[in-house]
Amino acid sequence: MKEKDSTSASDSDRTDGEISIPNDQNIAGFKPSHNTETDPASNVDPPPDVVPDGGLTAWLQVLGSTAILVNTWGLINTFGVFQAYYETTLLSSHPPSSISWIGSTQAALLFLVGVFAGPLYDAGYFRHLLITGMFLIVFGQFMTSLCTEYWQVLLAQGFCMGSGMGMTFLPSAAILSQYFARHRALALGIASAGSPVAGTVFPIIFSKLEKSLGFGWATRVIAFILLGMSVIPVAFMKTRVPPHKGKKSLVDKSLFKDGPYLSFTAGGFFAFLTLYVPFFYITLYGTSQASVTESFAPYLVTLVNAGSIFGRIIPNALADRFGCLNLMLVCMSGSAILVFGWLGVKNLAGSVVFVLLYGAFSGGVVSLTPSVVVELSPDLSRVGTRMGFGFIVSGTAVLIGTPIAGAVLGGESANARWVPTVLYAACGLLIATFLYSTARFLQYRKKGGW
């Protein structure tokens, strides 16, 4: 009896200050049939070392992350309609490659700022990054509505908004790993669905309002929507795990000895170098090569984002069961095959089928990337830093990828070189597929399982 009493007392000591669990559910090796830590009837948060994997607070983080994806990737996926408008109206004196620098700068900074945002997130500055980033995105969109010169658009839409996106996107993905374990990929997939939903709606809003109200008010209406969406993450999002004590560095030196991670990061460079070429140029290709009318062409960007909704959710739902990297290979190889097939698109029907399928597969590539980084990270306290390193590689690729495509394409639409442009995009995705396959093989040798 004394032994039993002693054991019971030590169990009480161990749980004191963490969470109260009935004795019949605290027996070693016994797991309750329901998640007591995330019981909706309980107001007690689980201890930091217990991942809730659900509950109201956890799903509010998903809602906030969805809103952030609307304000970040949703806008980047919308840039195709801005590209077409700038080429034909506001900045018609500038070549397509120069205009592409605006969108690529915005997308690149989303990644590049992550090299600082990741360690700052790990150090506990999540709320500072969130509020500052949301402000810069909304402010930049309002300033874009007032622009009349190329350098003004580049500063407002490129640098200002891109910096804000970089401060918010990486933390919005990393924070979900604190709330989800078994369903982490699904949570990331649901959150990333905010991007294609925005990419579907924003082009329609811009195209309709630009004709009736003009460029300025069409852009401002989107800015007001962004302002409303910003309230959600600011109100609900918070970190659950306190930052680790000790000195933080911008680079996790252990990653340079991690073969699967390095191969995946190298593949990410080639993937994001060319992944957004169809997003930026599908409108121009449709009107010049596929007999798509000027009035319908902007809706191609809407359709590619509509297809991406399925690509964000379905692969991530399957990834929790079949593995994130395995599903990434399926999505990447599918994207490469489709871009090779882009050369055969010559009419409206073919354009619609292409953009829907490409949106689905490319959406999976984007949404699965954070899940794969988490999967390849041995220490969750360094996820932000590892994401930051990967993002600076991918961001460099995004920065130069679409301008290279614009330079290959040429300035005059009548003499545009579409075949080498499409092959450039397809080959980049093919190389990425090979490097992702290498990462999967190295991970198999490291872990011993598929």
C-alpha positions as CSV (number, residue, x, y, z in Angstrom):
1,M,0.0,0.0,0.0
2,K,2.8,2.4,0.8
3,E,4.3,1.8,-2.7
4,K,0.9,2.5,-4.3
5,D,0.5,5.7,-2.3
6,S,4.0,6.8,-3.2
7,T,3.3,6.2,-6.9
8,S,0.0,8.1,-6.7
9,A,1.7,11.1,-5.0
10,S,4.5,11.2,-7.6
11,D,1.9,11.2,-10.4
12,S,0.2,14.1,-8.7
13,D,3.4,16.0,-8.5
14,R,4.1,15.5,-12.2
15,T,0.8,16.7,-13.3
16,D,0.5,19.6,-10.8
17,G,0.4,22.9,-12.7
18,E,-0.3,21.2,-16.1
19,I,-3.8,19.8,-16.4
20,S,-6.1,17.8,-14.2
21,I,-6.9,14.4,-15.6
22,P,-9.0,11.7,-13.8
23,N,-6.9,8.9,-12.3
24,D,-8.5,6.3,-14.5
25,Q,-7.2,8.2,-17.6
26,N,-3.7,8.8,-16.2
27,I,-2.5,5.2,-16.1
28,A,0.8,4.8,-17.9
29,G,0.3,3.6,-21.5
30,F,-3.4,4.4,-21.5
31,K,-4.7,7.0,-24.0
32,P,-8.2,8.3,-23.5
33,S,-10.6,7.7,-26.4
34,H,-11.2,11.5,-26.7
35,N,-8.8,14.4,-26.5
36,T,-9.1,15.7,-23.0
37,E,-6.6,18.5,-23.6
38,T,-8.9,20.0,-26.2
39,D,-12.2,19.2,-24.7
40,P,-14.5,22.1,-25.8
41,A,-16.1,22.1,-22.3
42,S,-12.7,22.8,-20.7
43,N,-11.2,26.3,-20.4
44,V,-7.8,24.9,-19.6
45,D,-5.2,25.1,-22.4
46,P,-3.0,22.1,-22.9
47,P,0.6,22.2,-21.7
48,P,3.1,23.3,-24.4
49,D,4.4,19.8,-25.0
50,V,0.9,18.5,-25.8
51,V,-0.3,19.4,-29.4
52,P,-4.1,19.9,-29.2
53,D,-4.8,18.7,-32.8
54,G,-8.1,20.5,-32.7
55,G,-10.4,22.7,-30.5
56,L,-11.8,26.2,-31.0
57,T,-8.5,28.0,-30.4
58,A,-6.7,25.8,-32.9
59,W,-9.3,26.2,-35.7
60,L,-9.3,30.0,-35.1
61,Q,-5.6,29.9,-36.0
62,V,-6.6,28.2,-39.2
63,L,-9.2,30.9,-39.9
64,G,-6.6,33.6,-39.2
65,S,-4.1,31.9,-41.5
66,T,-6.7,31.7,-44.2
67,A,-7.2,35.5,-44.0
68,I,-3.5,36.0,-44.2
69,L,-3.3,33.8,-47.3
70,V,-6.1,36.0,-48.9
71,N,-3.9,39.1,-48.2
72,T,-0.7,37.5,-49.5
73,W,-0.8,34.7,-52.1
74,G,-4.3,35.7,-53.0
75,L,-3.0,39.1,-54.3
76,I,0.0,37.5,-55.9
77,N,-2.2,35.1,-57.8
78,T,-4.3,38.1,-58.9
79,F,-1.3,39.9,-60.5
80,G,-2.1,38.5,-63.9
81,V,-4.9,40.9,-64.4
82,F,-2.7,43.8,-63.2
83,Q,0.0,42.7,-65.6
84,A,-2.5,42.7,-68.5
85,Y,-3.8,46.2,-67.5
86,Y,-0.4,47.7,-67.1
87,E,0.8,46.3,-70.5
88,T,-2.2,47.8,-72.3
89,T,-3.1,50.9,-70.4
90,L,-1.2,52.4,-67.4
91,L,2.4,51.3,-68.3
92,S,2.0,50.5,-72.0
93,S,5.3,52.2,-72.8
94,H,7.2,49.5,-70.7
95,P,8.0,46.0,-72.0
96,P,6.4,42.9,-70.4
97,S,9.6,41.9,-68.7
98,S,9.9,45.2,-66.9
99,I,6.2,45.0,-65.7
100,S,6.8,41.5,-64.5
101,W,9.4,42.8,-62.1
102,I,6.5,44.4,-60.1
103,G,4.8,41.1,-59.5
104,S,8.0,39.1,-59.1
105,T,9.4,41.6,-56.5
106,Q,6.1,41.3,-54.5
107,A,6.3,37.5,-54.6
108,A,10.0,37.4,-54.0
109,L,9.9,39.5,-50.9
110,L,7.2,37.2,-49.5
111,F,9.9,34.6,-49.5
112,L,13.0,36.7,-48.9
113,V,11.7,38.6,-45.8
114,G,11.1,35.1,-44.4
115,V,14.9,34.8,-43.7
116,F,14.3,37.4,-40.9
117,A,10.7,36.6,-40.1
118,G,11.5,32.9,-39.4
119,P,14.0,33.5,-36.6
120,L,11.9,36.4,-35.2
121,Y,8.9,34.1,-35.1
122,D,11.0,31.5,-33.2
123,A,12.1,34.2,-30.8
124,G,8.5,35.1,-29.9
125,Y,7.8,38.2,-32.0
126,F,4.8,36.7,-33.8
127,R,2.4,39.5,-33.0
128,H,4.8,42.2,-33.9
129,L,5.3,40.6,-37.4
130,L,1.6,40.1,-37.8
131,I,0.5,43.6,-37.1
132,T,3.3,45.3,-39.0
133,G,2.9,43.1,-42.0
134,M,-0.9,43.6,-42.2
135,F,-0.4,47.3,-42.1
136,L,2.2,47.3,-44.9
137,I,-0.1,45.2,-47.2
138,V,-3.1,47.4,-46.8
139,F,-1.1,50.6,-47.0
140,G,0.7,49.4,-50.2
141,Q,-2.6,48.5,-51.9
142,F,-4.1,52.0,-51.1
143,M,-0.9,53.6,-52.4
144,T,-1.1,51.5,-55.6
145,S,-4.5,53.1,-56.4
146,L,-2.8,56.5,-56.6
147,C,0.2,55.5,-58.8
148,T,0.7,56.8,-62.3
149,E,4.4,56.0,-62.9
150,Y,6.3,52.7,-63.1
151,W,8.6,53.5,-60.2
152,Q,5.6,54.4,-58.0
153,V,3.8,51.0,-58.8
154,L,7.1,49.2,-58.1
155,L,7.5,50.8,-54.7
156,A,3.9,50.4,-53.6
157,Q,2.8,47.1,-55.1
158,G,6.2,45.5,-55.3
159,F,8.3,46.5,-52.3
160,C,5.8,47.8,-49.7
161,M,3.2,45.0,-50.1
162,G,5.9,42.4,-50.7
163,S,7.6,43.2,-47.4
164,G,4.3,43.0,-45.5
165,M,3.6,39.6,-47.1
166,G,7.0,38.3,-46.0
167,M,6.4,39.3,-42.4
168,T,3.0,37.5,-42.2
169,F,3.1,34.5,-44.5
170,L,5.8,32.3,-42.9
171,P,4.6,32.8,-39.3
172,S,1.0,32.1,-40.5
173,A,2.2,28.7,-41.7
174,A,4.6,27.9,-38.9
175,I,2.1,28.6,-36.1
176,L,-0.2,25.8,-37.2
177,S,2.5,23.3,-36.3
178,Q,1.9,24.4,-32.7
179,Y,-1.8,23.4,-32.8
180,F,-1.9,20.4,-35.1
181,A,0.1,17.2,-35.4
182,R,-1.9,14.3,-37.1
183,H,-4.0,16.8,-39.1
184,R,-1.2,19.3,-39.7
185,A,-1.2,19.0,-43.5
186,L,-5.0,19.3,-43.7
187,A,-5.0,22.4,-41.5
188,L,-2.3,24.0,-43.8
189,G,-4.4,23.0,-46.8
190,I,-7.6,24.5,-45.5
191,A,-5.7,27.7,-44.6
192,S,-4.0,27.9,-48.0
193,A,-7.5,27.7,-49.7
194,G,-7.8,31.4,-48.9
195,S,-5.3,32.2,-51.6
196,P,-7.2,30.7,-54.6
197,V,-10.5,31.9,-53.3
198,A,-9.1,35.5,-53.3
199,G,-7.4,34.8,-56.6
200,T,-10.8,33.9,-58.0
201,V,-12.7,36.8,-56.6
202,F,-10.2,39.7,-56.9
203,P,-9.7,39.5,-60.7
204,I,-13.5,39.6,-61.2
205,I,-13.8,42.6,-58.9
206,F,-10.9,44.4,-60.6
207,S,-12.1,43.7,-64.1
208,K,-15.7,44.8,-63.4
209,L,-14.9,47.9,-61.4
210,E,-12.0,49.1,-63.5
211,K,-14.4,49.6,-66.4
212,S,-17.0,51.4,-64.4
213,L,-15.1,53.2,-61.7
214,G,-11.5,53.3,-63.1
215,F,-8.2,51.8,-61.9
216,G,-8.0,53.9,-58.7
217,W,-11.3,52.9,-57.1
218,A,-11.1,49.3,-58.4
219,T,-7.8,49.0,-56.5
220,R,-9.1,50.8,-53.4
221,V,-12.1,48.5,-53.2
222,I,-9.7,45.5,-53.0
223,A,-7.7,47.5,-50.3
224,F,-10.8,47.9,-48.2
225,I,-11.4,44.1,-48.4
226,L,-7.9,43.5,-47.3
227,L,-8.4,45.8,-44.4
228,G,-11.4,43.9,-43.3
229,M,-9.6,40.5,-43.6
230,S,-6.7,41.8,-41.5
231,V,-9.0,42.1,-38.5
232,I,-9.4,38.3,-38.2
233,P,-5.7,37.3,-37.6
234,V,-5.0,40.3,-35.4
235,A,-8.0,39.4,-33.2
236,F,-7.6,35.7,-32.9
237,M,-4.0,34.5,-33.7
238,K,-1.5,33.8,-30.9
239,T,1.3,31.4,-30.3
240,R,0.8,28.5,-27.9
241,V,4.3,27.4,-27.2
242,P,6.7,29.9,-25.5
243,P,9.9,30.7,-27.4
244,H,12.9,28.6,-26.5
245,K,15.5,30.2,-24.3
246,G,19.0,30.8,-25.6
247,K,20.6,32.5,-28.5
248,K,18.9,32.4,-31.9
249,S,20.7,32.5,-35.2
250,L,19.5,33.3,-38.7
251,V,20.7,29.9,-40.0
252,D,20.3,26.5,-38.6
253,K,23.7,25.0,-39.3
254,S,22.4,21.4,-39.0
255,L,20.4,21.8,-42.2
256,F,23.6,21.8,-44.3
257,K,24.1,18.2,-43.3
258,D,20.5,17.3,-44.0
259,G,20.5,15.7,-47.5
260,P,16.7,15.4,-48.0
261,Y,16.1,19.0,-46.9
262,L,18.9,20.4,-49.1
263,S,17.6,18.4,-52.1
264,F,14.1,19.6,-51.5
265,T,15.3,23.2,-51.1
266,A,17.2,23.0,-54.4
267,G,14.1,21.6,-56.1
268,G,12.1,24.5,-54.6
269,F,14.4,27.0,-56.5
270,F,13.6,25.5,-59.9
271,A,9.9,25.0,-59.0
272,F,9.3,28.6,-58.0
273,L,11.6,29.9,-60.8
274,T,8.9,28.8,-63.4
275,L,5.7,27.9,-61.5
276,Y,4.1,31.3,-61.9
277,V,4.9,31.8,-65.6
278,P,1.4,30.5,-66.6
279,F,-0.2,32.7,-63.9
280,F,1.5,35.8,-65.3
281,Y,1.1,35.1,-69.0
282,I,-2.0,33.0,-69.5
283,T,-4.1,36.1,-70.2
284,L,-1.7,37.4,-72.9
285,Y,-1.3,33.8,-74.4
286,G,-5.1,33.4,-74.5
287,T,-5.7,36.6,-76.5
288,S,-2.8,36.1,-78.9
289,Q,-2.6,32.4,-79.4
290,A,-5.8,30.7,-78.3
291,S,-8.6,32.9,-79.8
292,V,-9.8,34.1,-76.4
293,T,-11.7,37.4,-76.5
294,E,-10.4,40.4,-74.6
295,S,-13.5,40.4,-72.4
296,F,-13.1,36.8,-71.3
297,A,-9.3,36.7,-71.0
298,P,-9.1,38.1,-67.4
299,Y,-11.4,35.2,-66.3
300,L,-8.6,32.8,-67.2
301,V,-6.8,34.0,-64.1
302,T,-10.0,33.5,-62.1
303,L,-10.3,29.9,-63.4
304,V,-6.7,29.0,-62.6
305,N,-7.3,30.1,-59.1
306,A,-10.6,28.3,-58.9
307,G,-8.8,25.1,-59.9
308,S,-6.2,25.8,-57.2
309,I,-8.9,25.6,-54.5
310,F,-9.1,21.8,-55.0
311,G,-5.3,21.6,-55.2
312,R,-4.9,23.3,-51.9
313,I,-7.3,21.0,-49.9
314,I,-7.4,17.6,-51.5
315,P,-3.6,16.9,-51.6
316,N,-3.1,18.1,-48.1
317,A,-6.0,15.9,-46.8
318,L,-4.3,12.9,-48.5
319,A,-0.8,14.0,-47.3
320,D,-1.6,13.2,-43.6
321,R,-2.1,9.6,-44.7
322,F,0.3,9.1,-47.6
323,G,3.0,11.5,-46.8
324,C,3.6,15.2,-47.7
325,L,6.6,14.6,-49.9
326,N,4.9,11.8,-51.8
327,L,1.9,14.0,-52.7
328,M,4.3,16.9,-53.6
329,L,5.9,14.6,-56.2
330,V,2.5,13.9,-57.7
331,C,1.6,17.6,-57.9
332,M,5.0,18.7,-59.2
333,S,5.1,16.1,-62.0
334,G,1.5,16.9,-62.9
335,S,2.4,20.6,-63.2
336,A,5.4,19.8,-65.4
337,I,3.4,17.6,-67.8
338,L,0.6,20.2,-68.1
339,V,3.0,23.0,-69.0
340,F,4.5,20.9,-71.7
341,G,0.9,20.4,-72.9
342,W,0.3,24.2,-72.8
343,L,2.0,24.4,-76.3
344,G,-1.0,22.5,-77.7
345,V,-3.7,24.9,-76.4
346,K,-5.2,26.7,-79.4
347,N,-8.8,27.6,-78.4
348,L,-11.0,28.7,-75.6
349,A,-12.0,25.2,-74.5
350,G,-8.4,24.1,-74.3
351,S,-7.5,27.2,-72.3
352,V,-10.2,26.6,-69.8
353,V,-9.2,22.9,-69.3
354,F,-5.5,23.8,-69.0
355,V,-6.0,26.6,-66.4
356,L,-8.3,24.5,-64.2
357,L,-5.9,21.5,-64.2
358,Y,-2.8,23.6,-63.8
359,G,-4.4,25.5,-61.0
360,A,-5.2,22.3,-59.2
361,F,-1.7,20.7,-59.5
362,S,0.3,24.0,-58.9
363,G,-1.9,24.8,-55.9
364,G,-0.8,21.5,-54.4
365,V,2.8,22.4,-54.9
366,V,2.5,25.7,-53.1
367,S,0.3,24.5,-50.2
368,L,2.3,21.4,-49.5
369,T,5.7,23.2,-49.3
370,P,5.4,24.3,-45.6
371,S,4.1,20.8,-44.6
372,V,7.1,19.2,-46.3
373,V,9.5,21.5,-44.5
374,V,7.9,20.6,-41.1
375,E,8.1,16.9,-42.0
376,L,11.8,17.2,-42.8
377,S,12.6,19.2,-39.7
378,P,13.8,17.1,-36.8
379,D,13.3,19.9,-34.3
380,L,10.0,21.9,-34.3
381,S,11.6,24.8,-32.4
382,R,13.7,25.4,-35.6
383,V,10.8,25.2,-38.1
384,G,10.7,29.0,-38.6
385,T,14.4,29.2,-39.3
386,R,14.3,26.3,-41.7
387,M,11.4,27.8,-43.5
388,G,13.2,31.1,-43.7
389,F,16.2,29.5,-45.3
390,G,14.1,27.7,-47.8
391,F,12.1,30.8,-48.5
392,I,15.1,32.9,-49.4
393,V,16.1,30.3,-52.0
394,S,12.6,30.2,-53.4
395,G,12.2,33.9,-53.2
396,T,15.3,34.5,-55.3
397,A,13.8,32.1,-57.9
398,V,10.5,33.9,-57.9
399,L,12.2,37.3,-58.3
400,I,14.0,36.4,-61.5
401,G,11.7,33.7,-62.9
402,T,8.9,35.6,-64.5
403,P,11.2,38.5,-65.8
404,I,13.3,35.8,-67.5
405,A,10.2,34.5,-69.1
406,G,9.3,38.0,-70.2
407,A,12.7,38.5,-71.7
408,V,12.5,35.2,-73.6
409,L,9.0,36.1,-74.8
410,G,9.9,39.5,-76.2
411,G,8.2,42.9,-76.2
412,E,5.9,42.7,-79.2
413,S,2.9,40.4,-78.8
414,A,2.7,39.8,-82.5
415,N,6.3,38.5,-82.6
416,A,6.2,36.9,-79.2
417,R,8.4,33.7,-78.8
418,W,5.9,31.4,-77.0
419,V,7.5,28.1,-77.7
420,P,10.8,28.8,-75.9
421,T,8.9,30.6,-73.1
422,V,6.7,27.6,-72.5
423,L,9.7,25.2,-72.7
424,Y,11.6,27.3,-70.2
425,A,8.7,27.0,-67.7
426,A,8.2,23.3,-68.4
427,C,11.9,22.4,-68.0
428,G,12.2,24.2,-64.8
429,L,9.4,22.2,-63.3
430,L,10.9,19.0,-64.7
431,I,14.2,19.7,-62.9
432,A,12.3,20.4,-59.7
433,T,10.5,17.0,-60.0
434,F,13.9,15.3,-60.3
435,L,15.3,17.0,-57.2
436,Y,12.1,16.3,-55.2
437,S,12.4,12.7,-56.2
438,T,16.0,12.7,-55.0
439,A,14.8,14.2,-51.6
440,R,12.3,11.4,-51.3
441,F,14.9,8.7,-52.0
442,L,17.3,10.3,-49.4
443,Q,14.5,10.5,-46.9
444,Y,13.7,6.8,-47.5
445,R,17.4,5.9,-46.8
446,K,17.3,8.0,-43.7
447,K,14.0,6.9,-42.2
448,G,13.6,3.4,-43.8
449,G,10.0,3.9,-45.0
450,W,8.0,5.5,-47.8
